[in-house]
């Protein structure tokens, strides 16, 4: 099954402000779009003449306007850097689903080519990136939240592209996926902070759904996760927050005889 790129328009919906879609000042509306605010509506056009008889320049006159001052004060509170980081986090998610070789995961781990298998693979990589982002303080947390939002937006779009399902049933399935995701994060976190035995058990229970009886297969995924976490840890703060093209290991190059 080929997974289409249903995500291309998602990163355009990242809000600039957390709780408001626009700033309203009298008859002026500033709409949040990307990393800038642009004027949507002026009630009337004001012509300011600049001649030798005018002692104050046009720019100074505009600056003296109370409305313009109010706008400048409001713009001070807009977190442009945070908006950029949110956009990069959406791109980082898109880079996961574009660059991960899902077919190799299906083959090497004997997974059915289904939506749920795709979700398990995506979930694992999102978790690994979440771990790295949480080391970056305020903006890392912002990026982590945007990354998870991007995943759920993508899931919503992809689920609608599947065969027609009753909306109420699809909603119930999404709730079940959210429970699965929360449980996976807890299990993976515990495994990461513990030894390989605990992490291997978390992978067996969550990723393999208790159905894998081959220890070498579990070990291969364990080595993959440990190596990938190690590589993510080496990425600088500047790059992890602002350069969305994170390099992911190729599963086909993982050998169970390799050490970390």
N, C-alpha and C positions, 0 to 999 in steps of 0.2 A: 504493500500500500504506500503510495507516495503522499507525503504530507505537503500540502500547498502552503505557500507563504501568505497566510491569512492575516498577517500581523502588520503589514506595511503601513497602515494608517493609524495604528494605535498610539505611537509616540507623539502624534500631533495633538492628543487630547490631554497632555499633561498640564494641569492648571498652574498658573503662575502664583496665585495666592491660594491659601489653604481653604478658606471658607467663603470667598466671594469671587464671583465671575467678573465683576468690573468695579471700578471706582466711580461714584456719581458725585459730581460737584455742580450744583445749580443745573444749568442746561447742558453741561459738558459730561460726556460719558467716555471713560477710558476703558477699553476692552483689553483683557489679559490675553495675549497671544504670543506663544513662544517665549522669548526673553525680552520682549519690549511691549510698551503700551502705545497704542495708536488712537488718535482721535476719530470717533465715529460720527459725531454730530456737533455742529455749531448752529445756533439759532439764526445768526446773522453774520455777515462778513464785515469785519472792521478794517478800515483803511487808515493806516498811520502815515502821515506825510513827514518826510525828512527834508527840510529846506534850511537855508541859512537863518531863517527867522525863528526856527524852533531851537530852543536852548537844550532840550533833552532829546537824546537819540531815540529812535524807535525801539531799540532793545531795552533801554532804560525805562521807557514808558510801559512796555509789556511787563517787565519785572516789577514795576510798581503796582501792577494790577493785583488786587487782593485774591482773585480767583487763581491767578498764576502762582502766587505764593502758596496758596493752600495745596495746589497740585504738587509743587516741589516738596512740601512737607510730607505729603502722603507717599511720594515716590521714595523717600528715605527709608521707609519701612518695608519696601519690596525687596525680597531676598533674591536678587538676580542670580547669585552664585548657586543658591539652592535649586532654582528652576533649571539651571544648566545641568546640575548633577542629577536631577530627576530624569531629564531627557537622556542623559548618558546611561542611566540605569535601565531605561526602556530599551536602549540600543544594545546594552549588554545582554539583556534577555533575548533579543532578536538574534544576536550573534550565537547564543547557545543553540537555539533551534535550527539555525542555518548551518552551523559548522559541525555539530555532533553527528557522527555516523551511526544513525539509529539502526540501520540494517546490520551492522557488525554486532551491536548489542543483542539484537534479536537472534542472530545466528550463534554467537559464542555462548549465550546464556539460555539458549533454547526457549526463547520467549515467543509467544504468539504475536503476530503482527496485528495488534489491536490498539484501540485508543487508550485503554488502561495501561498497556505496556509502554506506549509513548509517554504517558503521564508519569510513570514510575521512573523512567530514565530522565525526563526533564526535571522532575522533583529532586532527584539526587544532585543534579548539577546546580540547580537553583540553591539548594541547601549549602553546597560547598562554597558558592560565591557569597552567600549570606554570612557564613562564618568569617570570611575575610573582611567583608564590609563592616562588620560589627567592631572591628579593631580601629575604626576611623572616627570614633566619637560622634558628634552631632550630625555631620554630613554623611557619615557612614550609615547611620541609622536611617536617615532620609533616603539614601540610595537603596538600602535594604527594603524599605517599605515600598518604594516605587518598583523595585524588581518583582516583588510578590504581586503587586497590583497588575503589572504587565503580564505575569503568568496567568492570573485569573481572567484578565481581559481576553487573552489568547484562547484560553480554554472555552470561554463563552462563544467566541467566534467559531472555533473548530467544532464544537458540539452542535452548532446549528447547521454545519455543513454535512453532518452525518445524515443517515436516513431519517425520515420524519419521525420524530418522537413527541409524544404528548408533552406540552410545556410543563405540566405539573410533575411528570415523571423525570424530565430533564432537570428540573429544579431540585428534586429529591436526590438525584444522582450527584449533582454538584455539591450538595450538603454533605453527602457521604465522602466525596473527594476531599472536602475541607477537613473533615474529621481525620481522614487518612493522612493528609498533609501535616496536620498538627501533631499526630502521633509519631509520624516519621521524623519530624524535626527533633522531638524529645528523645527518641531512640538513637538517632544519629549523633546528637550532641553528647549524650551519655557515653556512647561508644568512642567518640573522638577524645573525650577527656579521660577515658579509661585505657585499657590495653587492647591488643588486637582481638582477643577472645570476645570481649564485650562488643566491639565494633562488628566483628564477623557475625555475631548472633543478631545484631540489629539489622544487618544487611540480609541475613537469611530470613528473618521474620517479616521484614518490610519489603525489600526489593524482590526477593524470591518467593514471598508469600508462603513460607514454610514448605515449599514444594521441591527444593533442590537437595538431592542426596549425594552430590558429588563435591567433596571438600575442596578439590582443586579448582573448581569453578568459583566457589565462594572466595577462595584465596586470591584468585585473579582479580576479582572485583575489589577485594580488600586492598591489594597492592595498588590498584588503579586509584582508589580514593586517597590513600596515604600519599602517593606521589603527587597527585593533583593538588591536594591541600598544601603540600610542601612547596610546590611551584607558585601557588597563589600567595603564600606567605612572603615570598621573595619579591613580589611586585610592589613598587613604591606607592606611597599614598597618592601622589600626583597622578600616576597612571591608572590606578584602580578606580579612582573617582572621576577621571576626565577622559580616559581613552577606552572606549567600549570594546575594542577588539582584543579581548582576553584570549590568550592561546590555551587551547585545551589539548590534552594528551590524546593520542590515537590508541584506542583500545587494542588494536591489532599488534601494537608494538610492546604490549605488556607481557612479560614472561614471568611465570611464578618462581623461577630460579633467581630472578633479579632481586637484589636487596635494595632497601631504601637508601 
